[in-house]
Amino acid sequence: MALQAGDLSLTADGRELVYLAVPRCIAGHCKPTGNGEEVRAVSPAAAGGQLSRSRLLVRQSALGRLASSYLDGAIVSPDGSSVDVLTMLSPRQGPSAVSVIKVSAATGRPVRVLYRVTTGNGFSFQAFSSDPSRRYLILVVGPPSGTIPNGYIYHRHLIPLAPADGSDVSSETW
């Protein structure tokens, strides 16, 4: 099995590179773990290394049902103690929902829900990132049609960024 890496972020000291790992089978050599996507860390980040030897931080299976949810983003805290994870819930089990969950990097368990929005039957997702200080998480997500809200998460609310309609995500996510 191989890991496809995405959503890269570094701790403030640059010692760990955290990434969203999507397990992929290599022809004839696959034993799926049954845990779905993972958030993993490579240390020391500057020296690189094998993704398969990285440290497991979060399992998809710890945050939702594998059949109806998936991870779509991960951002490590500056000190590496937690990871903010973007989860998507598909409409198979009711209305679609998008959540940003703070997870302990030490235990892999959810600490608290930072933001949650129910989007109805599906969703339109454009971006999940942070400002350079990682104090504010930026999110552009909404219902499958119409205006797509965008802004930064503050006390479980999405505070809009101008022009606040998701029409030009490249200039709206700093």
Phi and psi restraints in degrees (value plus and minus 20) as a CYANA .aco file:
   2 ALA   PHI    -137.3   -97.3
   2 ALA   PSI     141.0   181.0
   3 LEU   PHI    -134.5   -94.5
   3 LEU   PSI     108.9   148.9
   4 GLN   PHI    -112.8   -72.8
   4 GLN   PSI     109.0   149.0
   5 ALA   PHI    -122.9   -82.9
   5 ALA   PSI     119.6   159.6
   6 GLY   PHI    -170.7  -130.7
   6 GLY   PSI     154.9   194.9
   7 ASP   PHI      27.8    67.8
   7 ASP   PSI      45.3    85.3
   8 LEU   PHI     -99.5   -59.5
   8 LEU   PSI     119.1   159.1
   9 SER   PHI    -169.4  -129.4
   9 SER   PSI     131.8   171.8
  10 LEU   PHI    -133.3   -93.3
  10 LEU   PSI     128.7   168.7
  11 THR   PHI     -87.8   -47.8
  11 THR   PSI     141.6   181.6
  12 ALA   PHI     -79.6   -39.6
  12 ALA   PSI     -54.0   -14.0
  13 ASP   PHI    -104.2   -64.2
  13 ASP   PSI     -23.0    17.0
  14 GLY   PHI      54.4    94.4
  14 GLY   PSI      -8.4    31.6
  15 ARG   PHI    -101.7   -61.7
  15 ARG   PSI     -44.8    -4.8
  16 GLU   PHI    -148.8  -108.8
  16 GLU   PSI     115.6   155.6
  17 LEU   PHI    -124.1   -84.1
  17 LEU   PSI      98.8   138.8
  18 VAL   PHI    -124.8   -84.8
  18 VAL   PSI     119.6   159.6
  19 TYR   PHI    -165.7  -125.7
  19 TYR   PSI     136.5   176.5
  20 LEU   PHI    -105.6   -65.6
  20 LEU   PSI      99.7   139.7
  21 ALA   PHI    -124.0   -84.0
  21 ALA   PSI     105.3   145.3
  22 VAL   PHI    -131.7   -91.7
  22 VAL   PSI      90.8   130.8
  23 PRO   PHI     -81.5   -41.5
  23 PRO   PSI     115.1   155.1
  24 ARG   PHI    -151.5  -111.5
  24 ARG   PSI     118.9   158.9
  25 CYS   PHI    -103.8   -63.8
  25 CYS   PSI     121.2   161.2
  26 ILE   PHI    -121.2   -81.2
  26 ILE   PSI     113.5   153.5
  27 ALA   PHI     -60.6   -20.6
  27 ALA   PSI      98.7   138.7
  28 GLY   PHI      59.9    99.9
  28 GLY   PSI     -24.7    15.3
  29 HIS   PHI    -149.4  -109.4
  29 HIS   PSI      37.9    77.9
  30 CYS   PHI    -151.7  -111.7
  30 CYS   PSI     108.5   148.5
  31 LYS   PHI    -149.1  -109.1
  31 LYS   PSI      69.4   109.4
  32 PRO   PHI     -76.8   -36.8
  32 PRO   PSI     122.7   162.7
  33 THR   PHI    -100.4   -60.4
  33 THR   PSI     -43.0    -3.0
  34 GLY   PHI      60.4   100.4
  34 GLY   PSI     -12.7    27.3
  35 ASN   PHI    -122.9   -82.9
  35 ASN   PSI     -23.7    16.3
  36 GLY   PHI      54.6    94.6
  36 GLY   PSI    -170.8  -130.8
  37 GLU   PHI     -90.6   -50.6
  37 GLU   PSI     140.8   180.8
  38 GLU   PHI    -160.1  -120.1
  38 GLU   PSI     137.7   177.7
  39 VAL   PHI    -129.5   -89.5
  39 VAL   PSI     107.7   147.7
  40 ARG   PHI    -151.9  -111.9
  40 ARG   PSI     143.6   183.6
  41 ALA   PHI    -150.4  -110.4
  41 ALA   PSI     116.4   156.4
  42 VAL   PHI    -127.3   -87.3
  42 VAL   PSI     110.8   150.8
  43 SER   PHI    -161.9  -121.9
  43 SER   PSI     116.8   156.8
  44 PRO   PHI     -95.6   -55.6
  44 PRO   PSI     116.5   156.5
  45 ALA   PHI     -81.6   -41.6
  45 ALA   PSI     -59.6   -19.6
  46 ALA   PHI     -85.2   -45.2
  46 ALA   PSI     -50.7   -10.7
  47 ALA   PHI    -104.6   -64.6
  47 ALA   PSI     -32.6     7.4
  48 GLY   PHI      54.5    94.5
  48 GLY   PSI    -182.1  -142.1
  49 GLY   PHI     128.8   168.8
  49 GLY   PSI     157.5   197.5
  50 GLN   PHI     -96.3   -56.3
  50 GLN   PSI     109.7   149.7
  51 LEU   PHI     -82.0   -42.0
  51 LEU   PSI     -52.8   -12.8
  52 SER   PHI     -87.8   -47.8
  52 SER   PSI     -36.3     3.7
  53 ARG   PHI    -121.4   -81.4
  53 ARG   PSI      -7.7    32.3
  54 SER   PHI     -96.8   -56.8
  54 SER   PSI     142.6   182.6
  55 ARG   PHI    -107.3   -67.3
  55 ARG   PSI     110.7   150.7
  56 LEU   PHI     -95.6   -55.6
  56 LEU   PSI     109.3   149.3
  57 LEU   PHI    -128.5   -88.5
  57 LEU   PSI     -65.8   -25.8
  58 VAL   PHI    -163.3  -123.3
  58 VAL   PSI     118.3   158.3
  59 ARG   PHI    -128.6   -88.6
  59 ARG   PSI     119.5   159.5
  60 GLN   PHI     -74.4   -34.4
  60 GLN   PSI     -61.0   -21.0
  61 SER   PHI     -82.5   -42.5
  61 SER   PSI     -40.3    -0.3
  62 ALA   PHI    -101.3   -61.3
  62 ALA   PSI     -33.9     6.1
  63 LEU   PHI    -131.8   -91.8
  63 LEU   PSI     -33.4     6.6
  64 GLY   PHI    -198.4  -158.4
  64 GLY   PSI     153.7   193.7
  65 ARG   PHI     -92.5   -52.5
  65 ARG   PSI     113.1   153.1
  66 LEU   PHI     -82.5   -42.5
  66 LEU   PSI     -54.0   -14.0
  67 ALA   PHI     -93.3   -53.3
  67 ALA   PSI     -41.3    -1.3
  68 SER   PHI    -146.8  -106.8
  68 SER   PSI     -17.3    22.7
  69 SER   PHI    -158.5  -118.5
  69 SER   PSI     144.2   184.2
  70 TYR   PHI    -175.0  -135.0
  70 TYR   PSI     142.8   182.8
  71 LEU   PHI    -114.3   -74.3
  71 LEU   PSI     118.2   158.2
  72 ASP   PHI    -148.3  -108.3
  72 ASP   PSI     -14.5    25.5
  73 GLY   PHI    -196.3  -156.3
  73 GLY   PSI     135.5   175.5
  74 ALA   PHI    -174.7  -134.7
  74 ALA   PSI     114.2   154.2
  75 ILE   PHI    -154.6  -114.6
  75 ILE   PSI     101.3   141.3
  76 VAL   PHI     -98.3   -58.3
  76 VAL   PSI     127.2   167.2
  77 SER   PHI     -90.3   -50.3
  77 SER   PSI     137.4   177.4
  78 PRO   PHI     -74.7   -34.7
  78 PRO   PSI     -56.3   -16.3
  79 ASP   PHI    -109.9   -69.9
  79 ASP   PSI     -22.7    17.3
  80 GLY   PHI      59.1    99.1
  80 GLY   PSI     -12.9    27.1
  81 SER   PHI    -101.1   -61.1
  81 SER   PSI     -38.9     1.1
  82 SER   PHI    -166.7  -126.7
  82 SER   PSI     145.2   185.2
  83 VAL   PHI    -152.2  -112.2
  83 VAL   PSI     111.4   151.4
  84 ASP   PHI    -111.9   -71.9
  84 ASP   PSI     100.0   140.0
  85 VAL   PHI    -135.6   -95.6
  85 VAL   PSI     112.9   152.9
  86 LEU   PHI    -113.5   -73.5
  86 LEU   PSI     100.9   140.9
  87 THR   PHI    -136.6   -96.6
  87 THR   PSI     124.6   164.6
  88 MET   PHI    -139.4   -99.4
  88 MET   PSI     113.1   153.1
  89 LEU   PHI    -130.6   -90.6
  89 LEU   PSI     100.8   140.8
  90 SER   PHI     -97.3   -57.3
  90 SER   PSI     142.0   182.0
  91 PRO   PHI     -94.3   -54.3
  91 PRO   PSI     -15.1    24.9
  92 ARG   PHI     -82.9   -42.9
  92 ARG   PSI     -51.5   -11.5
  93 GLN   PHI    -131.3   -91.3
  93 GLN   PSI      13.9    53.9
  94 GLY   PHI      96.9   136.9
  94 GLY   PSI    -180.9  -140.9
  95 PRO   PHI     -86.4   -46.4
  95 PRO   PSI     129.7   169.7
  96 SER   PHI     -88.0   -48.0
  96 SER   PSI     128.5   168.5
  97 ALA   PHI    -167.5  -127.5
  97 ALA   PSI     131.6   171.6
  98 VAL   PHI    -144.3  -104.3
  98 VAL   PSI     112.0   152.0
  99 SER   PHI    -151.9  -111.9
  99 SER   PSI     127.4   167.4
 100 VAL   PHI    -134.3   -94.3
 100 VAL   PSI     100.1   140.1
 101 ILE   PHI    -141.3  -101.3
 101 ILE   PSI     109.5   149.5
 102 LYS   PHI    -102.6   -62.6
 102 LYS   PSI     107.4   147.4
 103 VAL   PHI    -143.2  -103.2
 103 VAL   PSI     117.9   157.9
 104 SER   PHI     -87.4   -47.4
 104 SER   PSI     108.7   148.7
 105 ALA   PHI     -93.5   -53.5
 105 ALA   PSI     -40.9    -0.9
 106 ALA   PHI    -100.2   -60.2
 106 ALA   PSI     -58.7   -18.7
 107 THR   PHI    -128.9   -88.9
 107 THR   PSI     -39.5     0.5
 108 GLY   PHI      57.0    97.0
 108 GLY   PSI     -12.4    27.6
 109 ARG   PHI    -118.4   -78.4
 109 ARG   PSI     126.5   166.5
 110 PRO   PHI     -81.3   -41.3
 110 PRO   PSI     118.3   158.3
 111 VAL   PHI    -117.0   -77.0
 111 VAL   PSI     -68.3   -28.3
 112 ARG   PHI    -186.6  -146.6
 112 ARG   PSI     138.3   178.3
 113 VAL   PHI    -106.2   -66.2
 113 VAL   PSI     103.0   143.0
 114 LEU   PHI    -106.3   -66.3
 114 LEU   PSI     -52.3   -12.3
 115 TYR   PHI    -182.3  -142.3
 115 TYR   PSI     123.5   163.5
 116 ARG   PHI    -167.6  -127.6
 116 ARG   PSI     116.6   156.6
 117 VAL   PHI    -157.9  -117.9
 117 VAL   PSI     114.0   154.0
 118 THR   PHI    -111.4   -71.4
 118 THR   PSI     107.5   147.5
 119 THR   PHI    -129.6   -89.6
 119 THR   PSI     -16.8    23.2
 120 GLY   PHI      68.9   108.9
 120 GLY   PSI    -148.9  -108.9
 121 ASN   PHI    -118.7   -78.7
 121 ASN   PSI      60.8   100.8
 122 GLY   PHI      83.9   123.9
 122 GLY   PSI    -196.6  -156.6
 123 PHE   PHI    -179.2  -139.2
 123 PHE   PSI     141.9   181.9
 124 SER   PHI    -137.1   -97.1
 124 SER   PSI     100.0   140.0
 125 PHE   PHI    -136.9   -96.9
 125 PHE   PSI     111.9   151.9
 126 GLN   PHI    -141.8  -101.8
 126 GLN   PSI     -56.4   -16.4
 127 ALA   PHI    -178.9  -138.9
 127 ALA   PSI     127.1   167.1
 128 PHE   PHI    -162.4  -122.4
 128 PHE   PSI      97.1   137.1
 129 SER   PHI    -175.2  -135.2
 129 SER   PSI    -189.7  -149.7
 130 SER   PHI    -160.8  -120.8
 130 SER   PSI     145.1   185.1
 131 ASP   PHI     -94.2   -54.2
 131 ASP   PSI     149.3   189.3
 132 PRO   PHI     -78.1   -38.1
 132 PRO   PSI     -51.4   -11.4
 133 SER   PHI     -99.5   -59.5
 133 SER   PSI     -32.1     7.9
 134 ARG   PHI      42.7    82.7
 134 ARG   PSI       1.2    41.2
 135 ARG   PHI     -97.2   -57.2
 135 ARG   PSI     -53.8   -13.8
 136 TYR   PHI    -138.6   -98.6
 136 TYR   PSI     110.9   150.9
 137 LEU   PHI    -115.0   -75.0
 137 LEU   PSI     112.7   152.7
 138 ILE   PHI    -126.8   -86.8
 138 ILE   PSI     113.7   153.7
 139 LEU   PHI    -159.2  -119.2
 139 LEU   PSI     114.0   154.0
 140 VAL   PHI    -146.3  -106.3
 140 VAL   PSI      80.6   120.6
 141 VAL   PHI    -177.0  -137.0
 141 VAL   PSI     129.2   169.2
 142 GLY   PHI    -193.5  -153.5
 142 GLY   PSI    -185.5  -145.5
 143 PRO   PHI     -82.9   -42.9
 143 PRO   PSI     142.7   182.7
 144 PRO   PHI     -85.1   -45.1
 144 PRO   PSI     -38.4     1.6
 145 SER   PHI    -158.6  -118.6
 145 SER   PSI     140.1   180.1
 146 GLY   PHI      69.3   109.3
 146 GLY   PSI    -182.6  -142.6
 147 THR   PHI     -86.5   -46.5
 147 THR   PSI     116.0   156.0
 148 ILE   PHI    -125.2   -85.2
 148 ILE   PSI      89.3   129.3
 149 PRO   PHI     -82.8   -42.8
 149 PRO   PSI     125.4   165.4
 150 ASN   PHI    -162.3  -122.3
 150 ASN   PSI     131.2   171.2
 151 GLY   PHI     148.4   188.4
 151 GLY   PSI    -183.7  -143.7
 152 TYR   PHI    -135.3   -95.3
 152 TYR   PSI     130.0   170.0
 153 ILE   PHI    -104.9   -64.9
 153 ILE   PSI     108.3   148.3
 154 TYR   PHI    -164.6  -124.6
 154 TYR   PSI      94.6   134.6
 155 HIS   PHI      30.2    70.2
 155 HIS   PSI      32.7    72.7
 156 ARG   PHI      46.1    86.1
 156 ARG   PSI      -5.4    34.6
 157 HIS   PHI    -141.7  -101.7
 157 HIS   PSI     132.8   172.8
 158 LEU   PHI    -117.5   -77.5
 158 LEU   PSI      91.7   131.7
 159 ILE   PHI    -109.1   -69.1
 159 ILE   PSI      97.1   137.1
 160 PRO   PHI     -81.5   -41.5
 160 PRO   PSI     125.6   165.6
 161 LEU   PHI    -127.8   -87.8
 161 LEU   PSI     123.5   163.5
 162 ALA   PHI     -89.2   -49.2
 162 ALA   PSI     121.6   161.6
 163 PRO   PHI    -101.0   -61.0
 163 PRO   PSI     -15.5    24.5
 164 ALA   PHI      43.8    83.8
 164 ALA   PSI       4.4    44.4
 165 ASP   PHI    -146.3  -106.3
 165 ASP   PSI     -14.2    25.8
 166 GLY   PHI      50.6    90.6
 166 GLY   PSI      -7.9    32.1
 167 SER   PHI     -98.2   -58.2
 167 SER   PSI     -43.9    -3.9
 168 ASP   PHI    -158.2  -118.2
 168 ASP   PSI      54.8    94.8
 169 VAL   PHI     -79.4   -39.4
 169 VAL   PSI     -48.5    -8.5
 170 SER   PHI     -85.7   -45.7
 170 SER   PSI     -49.5    -9.5
 171 SER   PHI    -119.8   -79.8
 171 SER   PSI     -28.0    12.0
 172 GLU   PHI    -114.5   -74.5
 172 GLU   PSI     -42.3    -2.3
 173 THR   PHI    -120.2   -80.2
 173 THR   PSI      95.3   135.3
